[in-house]
Amino acid sequence: MKRKLTVFIIFFSLGLMFVGPRNVQADTWAIASIKEVGQHLGESVVILTHVSKSPVFKNKLFRFNPANKREMIVVALTASSMEKNIRIFINNDGITIDRIRLINY
């Protein structure tokens, strides 16, 4: 029984490594389309899909930098309502957006 559990844990861990979410390249600009904007666990968040060639992410949850989250959520909501793409600067943690811009293409 112990051996089966050990084998299960090893395969489960490997599965998480290969199938799990990929980290977005940090400290980089990306062009993305907005899927959702809102609140999650007390943070302002947005779910984005890449439009540019890199970094590659699909339906990934990002949080806004708390220092200026109100301004960022306004830009995200405006872009979403106008069906425009945004340009974001992803922090070095890979999930925090430090800067956001509305773009016309």
C-alpha positions in Angstrom: 0.0 0.0 0.0 2.8 2.4 0.9 4.5 1.7 -2.4 1.3 2.5 -4.4 0.9 5.7 -2.5 4.5 6.7 -3.2 4.1 6.0 -6.9 0.9 7.9 -7.0 2.5 11.0 -5.4 5.4 10.9 -7.8 3.1 10.7 -10.9 0.7 13.3 -9.5 3.7 15.7 -8.9 5.0 15.2 -12.4 1.6 15.8 -13.8 1.4 19.1 -12.0 4.7 20.1 -13.4 3.9 19.4 -17.0 0.2 20.2 -17.1 0.1 23.1 -14.6 -0.1 26.7 -15.5 2.9 28.4 -17.1 4.3 31.5 -15.6 4.2 34.6 -17.7 7.5 36.1 -18.4 8.0 38.8 -15.8 9.1 42.4 -16.2 7.8 42.6 -19.7 5.1 44.4 -21.8 2.3 42.4 -23.4 -0.7 43.1 -25.5 -3.9 41.3 -24.3 -7.6 41.1 -24.7 -9.8 41.3 -21.6 -12.1 38.3 -20.7 -13.2 39.4 -17.2 -12.7 42.3 -14.8 -13.7 42.3 -11.1 -12.9 41.5 -7.5 -11.5 38.2 -6.2 -10.5 37.6 -2.5 -10.4 41.4 -1.8 -8.2 42.2 -4.8 -9.0 43.9 -8.1 -8.3 41.3 -10.8 -8.5 40.8 -14.6 -8.5 37.7 -16.7 -6.5 38.2 -19.9 -5.6 36.3 -23.1 -2.5 37.4 -25.0 -2.7 39.0 -28.4 1.0 39.6 -29.0 3.5 36.9 -29.9 5.0 36.7 -26.4 4.5 36.2 -23.6 1.9 33.5 -24.1 -1.0 33.2 -21.7 -4.6 32.3 -22.1 -7.4 33.2 -19.6 -4.8 34.0 -17.0 -5.8 35.8 -13.8 -3.7 38.9 -13.1 -4.1 41.3 -10.1 -3.6 45.0 -10.3 -0.9 46.8 -8.3 -2.6 47.9 -5.1 -0.9 51.4 -5.3 -3.1 52.4 -8.2 -5.7 49.7 -8.6 -8.6 52.1 -9.0 -7.1 53.8 -12.0 -6.1 50.5 -13.6 -9.6 49.0 -13.1 -11.1 52.1 -14.8 -8.8 51.6 -17.8 -9.7 47.8 -17.9 -13.4 48.4 -17.7 -13.2 51.1 -20.4 -11.2 48.8 -22.7 -13.7 45.9 -22.0 -16.7 48.0 -22.8 -15.2 49.3 -26.0 -13.9 45.9 -27.0 -10.3 47.2 -27.2 -7.0 45.5 -26.3 -4.7 46.7 -23.6 -1.0 46.9 -23.2 0.2 45.7 -19.7 3.5 45.7 -17.9 3.8 42.5 -15.9 5.7 42.8 -12.6 8.6 40.4 -11.8 6.2 38.1 -9.8 4.4 37.2 -13.1 0.9 38.0 -11.9 0.8 41.7 -10.9 0.1 44.3 -13.4 2.1 47.5 -12.7 1.1 49.6 -15.8 -1.9 49.4 -18.2 -2.7 51.3 -21.4 -5.7 51.2 -23.7 -4.7 50.7 -27.3 -6.6 51.2 -30.5 -5.8 48.1 -32.5 
